[in-house]
Amino acid sequence: MGTAAQERDWDPWDAVVSSRAVLTAAQGIGARFHQAVSPRGAARTGAWRAVAVISGAGDLAKAMALSRDRQPRIALRWLADAADLALWCSAAGDDSDTSEDAVIPGAALAVEAAARWGAPGAVVPLANAAVAAFVRRRRGHRLRLEQFSWQAMGTIGGLSLRRLAERRRLQLEAHLAVERGARLRRAELAGFHDAIVENEGAVDLLQRALTLIELAAPGGQRLGSFAGAVKAAVAETARGQAAYLGDALSAWQAEHNRRPDLTGLVQLSYGPAEGLLLLGSSQVDQLYQRLDRLDLSGTATVDHEPQRAPFGACRLRVSGQELYLDATEGVPRWVFDATPVGFLMDLGWLAQPAGAHREAVPWSVTVPPMLASLAAALYWARREDSNRSIKPAASVAVSGLITVGYTVAANKTMRHPHTADGASRFPWVMALQGYELIRGIPSEESGARTRVLGLLGTAVIVVAGWHGSPRPRSGRALVAELGWVLAFDAYTRRLRLAMVDSASELTRSMTAQDEKLVAEAHRRARGRAQELMEGALEAARKELSERSAQLEPDVAEEAERRLQHVATALGRAR
């Protein structure tokens, strides 16, 4: 994403705002196309068709402006939508067919208002209904409030996308909170380990100085191994979370050699660098599994690629055979999958043709697919809540079966197959839009086979719908209806990409905050290691001062020289 996107905060309506320009264009152009081409449209004269073209150009101009600006500007946009609504209410007759297209362009603003404001966003369709009521009443026409169910669907869709984004954010926060403690402990351990390893020469020199001082200890009293104490402290801190590669190899070797078959005895040989390689607990498990799969016997040499950070991905070579260990921790991937929202939106499309002002498909035919869509929405919502993936092939197949079944039944049972003027009605095109939304949402994650089968499903629905439509059938009317489907396909593609961008931005923002905490934990641990080494240096100097009289002058001088080198090295490290 660009710099501007990285600098702004994430909002739950980001995906809606990023896709609003395409939705505005799709609904606007779709409405103009239907007004001018469909026998049911309001643009039935040359003059009104010209007005439809001009309105379409205005829709494109508005979409282009929205693509360059993320500000809501809801009041200004509503005024433009209200003027357009009043214009096309003036063109329509006192019937449901010619007046319906006037409502559609305002749905884009209803989606964004609900996504930004939540339930109060319903003020947009209510305000539009008031405008339509004023114009139609002045013309002596009915309000036909049921037509504003399209904008109500937009409100529900925007609200659902907002709620989905908020739920996924909470889930990501919970996931990161669970992992944060372990990541901070690993960062502290890595910082401590890095400081000790980087000052390994100083640590060794300090240990040798202590050895000289021990010569003066009465009765051979030892001062202890500083290097051993450091390693023990690191091992204690790492217990249950990490282990040195050398320790892990020794543990595997001991367990492997307990087998009764003596021909399979293994002696693992590795150098000092491999012994101090720090692995996470999951990497130790991977190491054991991969070693078990190797056919090892006798002496096996282990080495690794240099310049590897603690807990990072690791490539080992065991007697020439390569083993790859994944990194202990990865960046969490947040998935913003709107499949449940797609099935919820399908309820609105399925319900529309049941209205008496449209095809009047019986509720006995409408309710079963609606219940199936609701069940699918709840099922996939629960899968998302439990962080289980939604398989594209399964969701597309379920939606396809629901849509085909509804298409066949609706064509046979609808009570108004034609308008009063004899124009064909196609109730199944509504359900097809729901199928296209569900098919389009996961297309990036779908394989080629699933995408081809999804397109084949679209063709099956169209052929079945056309074949089962009551005669006489109007090809012109069908083309006008399918224009909505194509427009919605364009929006679905943009919405999908916008959701991916929104998910990436949220993940980046939240993990960046965690990385600051991890970096601070690493820095603090390095400081503690530095303090530990400096404390050991001061303790050694104190011991040397107290025992210098018992040492040979050249031994005391050598011990002092070594301690001075240690002090110089630690000073550079600080």
C-alpha positions as CSV (number, residue, x, y, z in Angstrom):
1,M,0.0,0.0,0.0
2,G,1.1,3.6,-0.5
3,T,2.6,6.0,1.9
4,A,-0.7,7.8,2.5
5,A,-2.4,4.5,3.4
6,Q,0.4,3.6,5.8
7,E,0.2,7.0,7.6
8,R,-3.6,7.0,8.3
9,D,-5.4,4.9,11.0
10,W,-7.5,1.9,10.1
11,D,-11.2,2.3,10.2
12,P,-13.9,-0.5,9.9
13,W,-15.4,1.2,6.9
14,D,-12.2,1.3,4.9
15,A,-13.2,-1.4,2.5
16,V,-16.6,0.4,1.8
17,V,-14.9,3.7,1.2
18,S,-12.2,2.2,-1.1
19,S,-14.9,0.5,-3.2
20,R,-17.5,3.3,-3.1
21,A,-16.5,4.8,-6.5
22,V,-17.1,1.6,-8.3
23,L,-20.4,1.0,-6.5
24,T,-21.5,4.5,-7.4
25,A,-20.6,4.0,-11.1
26,A,-22.1,0.4,-11.2
27,Q,-25.4,1.4,-9.7
28,G,-25.6,4.7,-11.6
29,I,-24.7,3.2,-15.0
30,G,-26.8,0.1,-14.3
31,A,-29.9,2.3,-13.6
32,R,-29.4,4.4,-16.7
33,F,-28.9,1.3,-18.9
34,H,-32.1,-0.2,-17.5
35,Q,-34.0,3.0,-17.8
36,A,-33.1,3.3,-21.5
37,V,-33.0,-0.3,-22.7
38,S,-35.6,-2.2,-20.7
39,P,-39.3,-2.1,-21.8
40,R,-40.0,-1.5,-18.1
41,G,-37.7,1.6,-18.0
42,A,-38.7,5.2,-17.5
43,A,-36.7,6.6,-20.5
44,R,-39.2,5.8,-23.2
45,T,-38.7,8.8,-25.4
46,G,-35.6,10.1,-27.2
47,A,-35.4,13.1,-24.9
48,W,-35.4,11.0,-21.8
49,R,-32.9,8.6,-23.2
50,A,-30.6,11.6,-23.8
51,V,-31.2,12.6,-20.2
52,A,-30.2,9.1,-19.1
53,V,-26.9,9.4,-21.0
54,I,-26.2,12.8,-19.4
55,S,-27.1,11.3,-16.0
56,G,-24.7,8.4,-16.6
57,A,-21.9,10.8,-17.4
58,G,-22.7,12.6,-14.1
59,D,-22.5,9.2,-12.3
60,L,-19.0,8.6,-13.8
61,A,-17.8,12.1,-12.9
62,K,-19.1,11.5,-9.3
63,A,-17.3,8.1,-9.2
64,M,-14.1,9.6,-10.4
65,A,-14.2,12.4,-7.7
66,L,-14.9,9.8,-5.0
67,S,-12.0,7.7,-6.1
68,R,-9.6,10.6,-5.5
69,D,-11.0,11.7,-2.1
70,R,-11.7,9.6,1.0
71,Q,-13.7,12.3,2.8
72,P,-17.4,11.4,3.4
73,R,-19.1,14.5,2.0
74,I,-22.4,12.8,2.7
75,A,-24.5,16.0,2.8
76,L,-23.2,17.1,-0.6
77,R,-23.6,13.7,-2.1
78,W,-27.1,13.3,-0.7
79,L,-28.1,16.6,-2.3
80,A,-26.9,15.3,-5.7
81,D,-28.7,12.0,-5.2
82,A,-31.9,13.7,-4.1
83,A,-31.9,15.9,-7.2
84,D,-31.4,12.8,-9.4
85,L,-34.2,11.0,-7.5
86,A,-36.6,14.0,-8.0
87,L,-35.7,14.1,-11.7
88,W,-36.4,10.5,-12.4
89,C,-39.5,10.4,-10.3
90,S,-40.8,13.1,-12.7
91,A,-40.0,10.8,-15.6
92,A,-41.7,7.8,-14.2
93,G,-45.3,6.8,-14.5
94,D,-47.6,5.9,-11.6
95,D,-46.5,2.3,-11.7
96,S,-43.8,0.2,-9.9
97,D,-41.8,-0.7,-13.0
98,T,-40.9,2.7,-14.4
99,S,-40.4,4.3,-11.0
100,E,-38.1,1.7,-9.4
101,D,-34.9,2.6,-11.2
102,A,-35.0,6.1,-9.7
103,V,-34.3,4.7,-6.2
104,I,-31.2,2.5,-7.1
105,P,-28.5,5.2,-7.5
106,G,-29.0,6.4,-3.9
107,A,-28.1,3.0,-2.5
108,A,-24.3,3.6,-2.7
109,L,-24.6,6.5,-0.2
110,A,-26.8,4.4,2.0
111,V,-24.1,1.7,2.2
112,E,-21.4,4.2,3.2
113,A,-23.5,6.1,5.7
114,A,-24.3,2.9,7.5
115,A,-20.7,1.7,7.4
116,R,-19.5,5.0,8.9
117,W,-22.3,5.9,11.3
118,G,-23.9,2.5,12.0
119,A,-27.7,2.3,12.5
120,P,-28.1,6.2,12.3
121,G,-27.0,5.8,8.6
122,A,-30.7,4.8,8.0
123,V,-31.4,8.5,7.8
124,V,-30.2,8.4,4.1
125,P,-33.0,6.1,2.8
126,L,-35.5,7.9,5.0
127,A,-34.5,11.3,3.6
128,N,-34.7,9.9,0.1
129,A,-38.1,8.5,0.7
130,A,-39.3,11.9,1.8
131,V,-38.0,13.5,-1.4
132,A,-39.8,10.8,-3.5
133,A,-43.0,11.3,-1.5
134,F,-42.9,15.0,-2.2
135,V,-42.4,14.7,-5.9
136,R,-44.8,11.8,-6.5
137,R,-47.5,13.4,-4.3
138,R,-47.3,16.6,-6.4
139,R,-47.8,14.5,-9.5
140,G,-50.7,12.6,-7.9
141,H,-48.7,9.3,-7.7
142,R,-48.3,6.7,-5.0
143,L,-45.1,6.8,-2.9
144,R,-44.4,3.1,-3.3
145,L,-42.3,2.9,-0.1
146,E,-41.5,-0.7,-0.8
147,Q,-39.1,0.4,-3.5
148,F,-36.8,1.9,-0.9
149,S,-36.1,-1.6,0.3
150,W,-33.2,-1.4,-2.2
151,Q,-31.6,1.5,-0.1
152,A,-32.6,-0.4,3.1
153,M,-30.6,-3.3,1.7
154,G,-27.7,-0.9,1.2
155,T,-28.0,0.2,4.8
156,I,-28.0,-3.4,6.0
157,G,-25.0,-4.2,3.8
158,G,-22.9,-1.3,5.0
159,L,-23.8,-2.0,8.6
160,S,-22.9,-5.7,8.1
161,L,-19.6,-4.9,6.5
162,R,-18.8,-2.6,9.4
163,R,-19.7,-5.2,12.0
164,L,-17.8,-7.9,10.3
165,A,-14.7,-5.6,10.2
166,E,-15.0,-4.8,13.8
167,R,-15.4,-8.4,14.8
168,R,-12.4,-9.4,12.8
169,R,-10.4,-6.6,14.4
170,L,-11.3,-7.9,17.9
171,Q,-10.3,-11.4,16.9
172,L,-7.0,-10.2,15.6
173,E,-6.4,-8.2,18.8
174,A,-7.2,-11.3,20.9
175,H,-4.9,-13.4,18.8
176,L,-2.0,-10.9,19.1
177,A,-2.6,-10.6,22.9
178,V,-2.2,-14.3,23.3
179,E,1.0,-14.3,21.3
180,R,2.3,-11.1,22.7
181,G,3.6,-12.5,26.0
182,A,5.5,-15.3,24.3
183,R,6.9,-12.9,21.7
184,L,8.1,-10.5,24.3
185,R,9.8,-13.3,26.3
186,R,11.4,-14.6,23.1
187,A,12.6,-11.1,22.3
188,E,14.1,-10.7,25.8
189,L,15.8,-14.0,25.5
190,A,17.1,-13.1,22.0
191,G,18.4,-9.8,23.3
192,F,20.2,-11.4,26.2
193,H,21.6,-14.1,24.0
194,D,22.7,-11.6,21.3
195,A,24.6,-9.5,23.8
196,I,26.4,-12.5,25.3
197,V,27.3,-14.0,21.9
198,E,28.5,-10.6,20.5
199,N,30.7,-10.2,23.5
200,E,31.8,-13.8,23.5
201,G,35.5,-12.8,23.3
202,A,35.2,-10.5,26.3
203,V,33.3,-13.3,28.3
204,D,36.1,-15.8,27.5
205,L,38.8,-13.3,28.5
206,L,36.9,-12.6,31.7
207,Q,36.7,-16.3,32.5
208,R,40.5,-16.7,31.8
209,A,41.2,-13.7,34.2
210,L,39.1,-15.4,36.8
211,T,41.1,-18.6,36.4
212,L,44.3,-16.7,37.1
213,I,42.7,-15.1,40.2
214,E,41.6,-18.6,41.4
215,L,45.3,-19.5,41.8
216,A,45.4,-17.2,44.8
217,A,42.3,-18.7,46.5
218,P,43.1,-20.4,49.8
219,G,42.8,-24.1,49.6
220,G,42.1,-24.1,45.9
221,Q,38.7,-22.3,46.3
222,R,37.1,-21.7,42.9
223,L,35.3,-18.5,42.0
224,G,33.0,-20.3,39.6
225,S,32.5,-20.3,35.9
226,F,31.1,-17.0,34.7
227,A,30.5,-18.3,31.1
228,G,28.7,-21.4,32.6
229,A,26.6,-19.2,34.8
230,V,25.5,-17.1,31.9
231,K,24.6,-20.1,29.8
232,A,22.7,-21.6,32.7
233,A,20.8,-18.3,33.2
234,V,19.9,-18.2,29.5
235,A,18.8,-21.9,29.5
236,E,16.6,-21.2,32.6
237,T,15.0,-18.3,30.9
238,A,14.4,-20.3,27.7
239,R,13.0,-23.3,29.4
240,G,9.7,-24.3,27.8
241,Q,10.1,-21.7,25.1
242,A,13.5,-22.2,23.5
243,A,16.7,-24.4,23.5
244,Y,20.2,-24.3,22.2
245,L,20.6,-26.5,19.1
246,G,23.4,-28.4,20.9
247,D,21.1,-29.3,23.8
248,A,18.3,-30.3,21.4
249,L,20.6,-32.5,19.4
250,S,21.9,-34.2,22.5
251,A,18.4,-34.9,23.7
252,W,17.4,-36.4,20.3
253,Q,20.6,-38.5,20.2
254,A,19.9,-39.9,23.7
255,E,16.3,-40.8,22.9
256,H,17.3,-42.2,19.5
257,N,20.1,-44.4,20.9
258,R,17.7,-46.1,23.4
259,R,16.5,-48.3,20.6
260,P,17.5,-52.0,20.9
261,D,18.9,-52.0,17.3
262,L,22.6,-51.1,18.0
263,T,23.3,-50.8,14.2
264,G,21.3,-47.5,14.3
265,L,23.4,-45.8,16.9
266,V,24.1,-42.2,16.0
267,Q,26.8,-39.8,17.2
268,L,25.9,-36.2,16.2
269,S,28.9,-34.0,15.8
270,Y,28.6,-30.2,15.7
271,G,30.8,-27.1,16.3
272,P,30.6,-24.4,18.9
273,A,28.5,-22.1,16.6
274,E,25.9,-24.8,16.2
275,G,25.9,-25.4,19.9
276,L,24.9,-21.8,20.7
277,L,22.2,-21.6,17.9
278,L,18.9,-20.6,19.7
279,L,15.7,-22.4,18.6
280,G,12.1,-21.9,19.5
281,S,10.1,-24.7,21.0
282,S,8.2,-25.2,17.7
283,Q,11.5,-25.4,15.8
284,V,12.8,-28.1,18.3
285,D,9.7,-30.1,17.5
286,Q,10.3,-29.7,13.7
287,L,14.0,-30.7,14.3
288,Y,13.0,-33.9,16.0
289,Q,10.5,-34.8,13.3
290,R,12.9,-34.2,10.5
291,L,15.8,-36.1,12.2
292,D,13.5,-39.1,12.8
293,R,12.8,-39.2,9.0
294,L,16.5,-39.4,8.2
295,D,18.3,-42.7,7.9
296,L,21.2,-41.9,10.2
297,S,23.8,-44.2,11.7
298,G,27.3,-43.7,13.0
299,T,28.8,-40.2,13.1
300,A,26.7,-37.5,11.6
301,T,28.0,-33.9,11.2
302,V,25.6,-31.0,11.8
303,D,26.3,-27.5,10.6
304,H,24.1,-24.5,9.6
305,E,24.0,-21.4,7.5
306,P,25.6,-18.4,9.3
307,Q,24.1,-15.0,10.0
308,R,20.9,-16.4,11.4
309,A,18.9,-14.5,14.0
310,P,17.5,-16.3,17.1
311,F,14.2,-18.0,16.4
312,G,14.4,-17.2,12.7
313,A,14.1,-19.6,9.8
314,C,17.0,-22.0,9.9
315,R,18.7,-24.3,7.3
316,L,20.7,-27.2,8.7
317,R,22.9,-29.8,6.9
318,V,23.1,-33.2,8.6
319,S,25.7,-35.3,6.9
320,G,24.9,-33.5,3.6
321,Q,21.2,-33.8,3.9
322,E,19.4,-30.5,4.2
323,L,16.8,-29.7,7.0
324,Y,14.7,-26.5,7.0
325,L,13.2,-25.2,10.2
326,D,10.4,-22.6,9.9
327,A,10.6,-19.4,11.9
328,T,9.2,-19.6,15.4
329,E,6.8,-16.8,14.8
330,G,5.2,-15.4,11.7
331,V,3.1,-12.3,10.9
332,P,-0.5,-13.1,11.6
333,R,-2.7,-13.0,8.5
334,W,-6.0,-11.3,9.0
335,V,-8.7,-12.5,6.6
336,F,-11.7,-10.2,5.9
337,D,-14.0,-12.6,4.1
338,A,-17.5,-11.2,3.4
339,T,-19.0,-14.5,2.4
340,P,-21.4,-14.4,5.4
341,V,-22.4,-10.9,4.4
342,G,-23.0,-12.1,0.9
343,F,-25.5,-14.7,2.0
344,L,-27.2,-12.1,4.2
345,M,-27.5,-9.8,1.2
346,D,-29.0,-12.7,-0.7
347,L,-32.0,-12.6,1.6
348,G,-32.9,-9.2,0.2
349,W,-32.6,-10.2,-3.4
350,L,-34.7,-13.3,-2.8
351,A,-37.4,-11.3,-1.0
352,Q,-37.8,-8.6,-3.7
353,P,-39.6,-10.7,-6.3
354,A,-42.2,-11.8,-3.7
355,G,-43.7,-8.3,-3.6
356,A,-47.1,-7.8,-5.2
357,H,-45.7,-4.8,-7.1
358,R,-43.2,-7.2,-8.8
359,E,-43.4,-10.8,-9.9
360,A,-45.4,-11.9,-6.8
361,V,-43.4,-15.2,-6.3
362,P,-45.2,-17.1,-3.6
363,W,-43.7,-17.1,-0.1
364,S,-43.9,-20.8,-0.1
365,V,-41.2,-20.7,-2.8
366,T,-39.3,-17.8,-1.4
367,V,-38.9,-18.8,2.2
368,P,-37.0,-22.1,1.8
369,P,-34.1,-20.6,-0.2
370,M,-34.0,-17.6,2.2
371,L,-33.7,-20.0,5.2
372,A,-31.0,-21.9,3.3
373,S,-29.1,-18.6,2.7
374,L,-29.5,-17.6,6.4
375,A,-28.2,-21.0,7.6
376,A,-25.2,-20.6,5.2
377,A,-24.5,-17.1,6.5
378,L,-24.6,-18.3,10.2
379,Y,-22.5,-21.4,9.4
380,W,-19.7,-19.5,7.7
381,A,-19.9,-16.7,10.2
382,R,-19.2,-19.3,12.9
383,R,-16.3,-20.7,10.9
384,E,-14.8,-17.2,10.7
385,D,-15.3,-16.6,14.5
386,S,-13.3,-19.8,15.1
387,N,-10.6,-18.7,12.7
388,R,-11.4,-21.5,10.2
389,S,-11.1,-20.7,6.6
390,I,-14.1,-20.6,4.2
391,K,-13.6,-22.9,1.3
392,P,-14.6,-20.9,-1.9
393,A,-15.7,-24.1,-3.7
394,A,-18.1,-24.9,-0.9
395,S,-19.7,-21.5,-0.6
396,V,-20.1,-21.1,-4.3
397,A,-21.6,-24.5,-4.7
398,V,-24.1,-23.9,-1.9
399,S,-25.1,-20.5,-3.4
400,G,-25.4,-22.0,-6.9
401,L,-27.7,-24.8,-5.7
402,I,-29.9,-22.3,-3.8
403,T,-30.1,-20.0,-6.9
404,V,-30.8,-22.8,-9.4
405,G,-33.5,-24.2,-7.2
406,Y,-35.1,-20.8,-6.7
407,T,-34.8,-20.0,-10.5
408,V,-36.8,-23.1,-11.5
409,A,-39.4,-22.7,-8.8
410,A,-39.9,-19.0,-9.3
411,N,-40.4,-19.2,-13.0
412,K,-43.1,-21.8,-12.5
413,T,-45.0,-20.1,-9.7
414,M,-44.8,-16.3,-10.2
415,R,-48.1,-14.6,-10.5
416,H,-47.0,-11.6,-12.6
417,P,-44.7,-13.0,-15.4
418,H,-45.3,-9.8,-17.5
419,T,-45.9,-6.1,-16.8
420,A,-49.2,-4.5,-17.8
421,D,-47.5,-3.6,-21.1
422,G,-46.5,-7.2,-21.7
423,A,-42.8,-6.8,-20.8
424,S,-41.1,-10.0,-19.5
425,R,-40.2,-10.3,-15.8
426,F,-37.2,-12.3,-14.6
427,P,-37.3,-12.8,-10.8
428,W,-34.3,-15.1,-10.9
429,V,-32.0,-12.3,-11.9
430,M,-32.3,-10.9,-8.4
431,A,-31.1,-14.2,-7.0
432,L,-28.3,-14.3,-9.6
433,Q,-26.9,-11.1,-8.2
434,G,-26.6,-12.7,-4.8
435,Y,-24.8,-15.7,-6.4
436,E,-22.4,-13.4,-8.3
437,L,-21.6,-11.6,-5.0
438,I,-20.8,-14.9,-3.3
439,R,-18.9,-16.2,-6.3
440,G,-16.9,-13.1,-6.6
441,I,-15.9,-12.5,-3.0
442,P,-13.4,-15.4,-2.7
443,S,-12.2,-15.6,-6.3
444,E,-8.6,-14.6,-5.5
445,E,-8.3,-17.5,-3.1
446,S,-10.1,-19.9,-5.6
447,G,-8.2,-22.2,-7.8
448,A,-8.7,-22.1,-11.6
449,R,-11.0,-25.1,-11.5
450,T,-13.3,-23.4,-8.9
451,R,-13.4,-20.2,-10.9
452,V,-14.3,-22.0,-14.1
453,L,-17.0,-24.0,-12.3
454,G,-18.3,-20.8,-10.8
455,L,-18.7,-19.2,-14.2
456,L,-20.3,-22.3,-15.5
457,G,-22.8,-22.0,-12.6
458,T,-23.6,-18.5,-13.8
459,A,-24.2,-19.8,-17.3
460,V,-26.4,-22.7,-15.9
461,I,-28.6,-20.2,-14.0
462,V,-29.0,-17.9,-17.0
463,V,-29.9,-20.8,-19.4
464,A,-32.3,-22.4,-16.9
465,G,-33.9,-19.0,-16.1
466,W,-34.4,-18.1,-19.8
467,H,-35.6,-21.6,-20.7
468,G,-38.1,-21.7,-17.9
469,S,-39.4,-18.1,-18.3
470,P,-43.1,-17.9,-19.4
471,R,-43.7,-16.9,-23.0
472,P,-43.7,-14.5,-24.7
473,R,-40.1,-13.8,-23.7
474,S,-38.3,-10.6,-24.4
475,G,-34.6,-10.8,-25.1
476,R,-34.3,-7.0,-24.8
477,A,-35.8,-7.2,-21.3
478,L,-33.3,-9.9,-20.3
479,V,-30.3,-8.0,-21.6
480,A,-31.5,-4.9,-19.5
481,E,-31.8,-7.1,-16.4
482,L,-28.4,-8.8,-16.9
483,G,-26.8,-5.3,-17.1
484,W,-27.4,-5.2,-13.3
485,V,-25.5,-8.4,-12.9
486,L,-22.5,-7.2,-15.0
487,A,-22.4,-3.9,-13.0
488,F,-22.5,-5.8,-9.7
489,D,-19.8,-8.1,-10.9
490,A,-17.5,-5.0,-11.3
491,Y,-18.4,-3.9,-7.8
492,T,-17.8,-7.3,-6.3
493,R,-14.3,-7.4,-7.8
494,R,-13.4,-4.0,-6.3
495,L,-15.0,-4.8,-3.0
496,R,-12.9,-8.0,-2.8
497,L,-9.7,-6.1,-3.5
498,A,-10.7,-3.3,-1.0
499,M,-11.2,-6.0,1.7
500,V,-7.8,-7.4,1.1
501,D,-6.2,-3.9,1.3
502,S,-8.2,-3.2,4.5
503,A,-7.1,-6.5,6.1
504,S,-3.5,-5.8,5.1
505,E,-3.6,-2.3,6.6
506,L,-5.1,-3.5,9.9
507,T,-2.5,-6.3,10.2
508,R,0.3,-3.9,9.4
509,S,-0.9,-1.3,11.9
510,M,-1.4,-3.7,14.8
511,T,1.8,-5.8,14.2
512,A,3.8,-2.5,13.9
513,Q,2.6,-1.6,17.4
514,D,3.7,-5.1,18.6
515,E,7.0,-4.7,16.9
516,K,7.7,-1.6,18.9
517,L,7.1,-3.6,22.1
518,V,9.2,-6.4,20.9
519,A,12.1,-4.1,20.0
520,E,11.9,-2.5,23.4
521,A,12.0,-5.9,25.1
522,H,15.0,-6.9,23.1
523,R,16.8,-3.6,24.0
524,R,16.0,-4.0,27.7
525,A,17.4,-7.6,27.7
526,R,20.6,-6.5,26.0
527,G,21.0,-3.9,28.7
528,R,20.5,-6.5,31.4
529,A,23.1,-8.7,29.8
530,Q,25.5,-5.8,29.6
531,E,24.9,-5.0,33.3
532,L,25.5,-8.7,34.1
533,M,28.9,-8.7,32.3
534,E,29.9,-5.4,33.8
535,G,28.9,-6.6,37.3
536,A,31.0,-9.7,36.8
537,L,33.9,-7.5,35.7
538,E,33.6,-5.4,38.8
539,A,33.4,-8.5,41.0
540,A,36.6,-9.8,39.3
541,R,38.4,-6.6,39.9
542,K,37.4,-6.6,43.5
543,E,38.6,-10.2,43.9
544,L,41.9,-9.3,42.2
545,S,42.4,-6.3,44.5
546,E,41.7,-8.5,47.6
547,R,44.0,-11.4,46.5
548,S,46.7,-9.5,44.6
549,A,49.1,-9.9,47.5
550,Q,48.8,-13.7,47.3
551,L,49.6,-13.7,43.5
552,E,52.9,-13.6,41.7
553,P,53.4,-10.1,40.3
554,D,53.4,-11.3,36.7
555,V,50.2,-13.3,37.3
556,A,48.5,-10.3,38.9
557,E,49.7,-8.1,36.1
558,E,48.4,-10.5,33.5
559,A,45.0,-10.8,35.2
560,E,44.8,-6.9,35.4
561,R,45.6,-6.7,31.7
562,R,42.9,-9.2,30.8
563,L,40.3,-7.3,32.9
564,Q,41.3,-4.1,31.2
565,H,40.7,-5.7,27.8
566,V,37.3,-6.9,29.0
567,A,36.4,-3.3,30.2
568,T,37.5,-1.9,26.8
569,A,35.3,-4.4,24.9
570,L,32.3,-3.9,27.1
571,G,32.7,-0.1,26.7
572,R,32.6,-0.5,22.9
573,A,29.5,-2.7,23.2
574,R,27.7,-0.1,25.4
